[in-house]
């Protein structure tokens, strides 16, 4: 898996709702009606992470979940990060 160029990242982000580039990672903040909904979302994202063997940096405060994903072994953003983000968006209903 190769690193994507800045042009490739920009083009893909234009097609991927809600995500932005923060340094060498893709990032998105999610907000839910309450903690239970946020925690349920996190459980689904954990399953995605395990299937892809690609794990995010994330945090949860009550009804908010923040996710950053990067390919640490490659030192930046790859196809795998975009695959992860698309699957997370599907779970979120986007």
C-alpha positions as CSV (number, residue, x, y, z in Angstrom):
1,X,0.0,0.0,0.0
2,X,1.5,3.3,-1.1
3,X,1.0,6.8,0.2
4,X,-1.4,8.9,-1.7
5,X,-0.3,12.2,-3.2
6,X,-1.7,15.5,-1.9
7,X,-3.7,15.8,-5.2
8,X,-5.2,12.3,-4.7
9,X,-6.1,13.0,-1.1
10,X,-7.8,16.3,-2.0
11,X,-9.8,14.7,-4.8
12,X,-11.0,11.8,-2.6
13,X,-11.9,14.1,0.3
14,X,-14.1,16.1,-2.1
15,X,-16.1,12.9,-2.6
16,X,-16.1,11.8,1.1
17,X,-18.6,13.6,3.3
18,X,-17.5,15.0,6.6
19,X,-13.8,14.1,6.6
20,X,-10.9,16.5,6.5
21,X,-7.1,16.1,6.4
22,X,-5.3,17.0,9.6
23,X,-1.6,16.5,9.0
24,X,-0.9,13.0,7.9
25,X,-4.4,11.7,8.9
26,X,-8.0,11.8,7.9
27,X,-10.2,13.2,10.7
28,X,-13.9,13.5,11.4
29,X,-16.1,14.5,14.4
30,X,-19.4,12.9,14.9
31,X,-22.3,13.9,17.2
32,X,-25.1,11.7,18.4
33,X,-28.3,12.2,20.5
34,X,-26.7,10.7,23.6
35,X,-23.9,8.6,25.0
36,X,-25.6,5.3,24.3
37,X,-25.9,6.1,20.6
38,X,-22.3,7.3,20.5
39,X,-21.1,4.1,22.2
40,X,-23.1,1.9,19.9
41,X,-21.5,3.7,16.9
42,X,-18.0,3.1,18.4
43,X,-18.8,-0.6,18.8
44,X,-19.6,-0.8,15.1
45,X,-16.5,1.1,14.2
46,X,-14.4,-1.2,16.3
47,X,-15.7,-4.1,14.2
48,X,-14.7,-2.3,11.0
49,X,-11.2,-1.7,12.5
50,X,-10.8,-5.4,13.3
51,X,-12.0,-6.5,9.9
52,X,-9.5,-4.1,8.2
53,X,-6.8,-4.6,10.8
54,X,-6.6,-0.8,10.8
55,X,-7.2,1.0,14.0
56,X,-8.0,4.7,14.6
57,X,-7.0,7.2,17.2
58,X,-10.3,8.2,18.7
59,X,-12.0,9.8,21.6
60,X,-15.5,9.9,23.1
61,X,-17.0,12.6,25.3
62,X,-20.7,11.9,26.1
63,X,-22.4,12.2,22.7
64,X,-19.3,13.1,20.6
65,X,-16.9,10.8,18.9
66,X,-13.7,12.1,17.2
67,X,-11.8,9.8,14.8
68,X,-8.4,10.2,13.2
69,X,-7.0,7.5,10.9
70,X,-3.6,7.2,9.3
71,X,-1.3,4.4,8.1
72,X,1.4,4.6,10.7
73,X,3.6,2.0,9.0
74,X,3.6,4.1,5.8
75,X,3.7,7.5,7.5
76,X,0.6,9.0,6.0
77,X,-2.7,8.5,4.2
78,X,-3.3,5.5,2.0
79,X,-6.2,3.8,0.2
80,X,-6.8,1.8,3.4
81,X,-7.6,5.1,5.3
82,X,-10.2,6.0,2.7
83,X,-11.7,2.5,2.8
84,X,-12.0,2.8,6.6
85,X,-13.6,6.3,6.3
86,X,-16.2,5.2,3.8
87,X,-17.2,2.3,5.9
88,X,-17.5,4.5,9.0
89,X,-19.6,6.9,7.0
90,X,-21.9,4.0,6.1
91,X,-22.3,3.1,9.7
92,X,-23.1,6.8,10.5
93,X,-25.8,6.8,7.8
94,X,-23.9,9.1,5.4
